[in-house]
Amino acid sequence: MADPTQDTKSAMSRVPVEITISVGRAHPTVAELLTLKRDAILTLDRGLTDPVELYAGDRLIARGELQEMDGDPSGRLAVRLTEVAETDGIA
């Protein structure tokens, strides 16, 4: 007889999950936000070579480096993982 929990695990493994990539944070004042216009620049708290963080919901799941997709004419970005979280998150 088939194991029904195996069918559930198989079905769950195909559910798509949205991953958010955080490249940094900005800390403007409300007054600065109210004056933002096109081409305004917000300074982030990280540099170009600093790792980015990957989140599933609000849980940190990995860190990595931004990379441009080789051979992609649209200039899309990718993330090369450099650290994957333990089950309780990255410390």
Buried (B, 14 or more C-beta within 10 A) or exposed (E): EEEEEEEEEEEEEEEEEEEEBBBEEEEEEEEEEEEEEEEEEEEBEBEEEBBBBBBEEEEBBBBBEBEEEEEEEEEEEEBEEEEEBEEEEBE
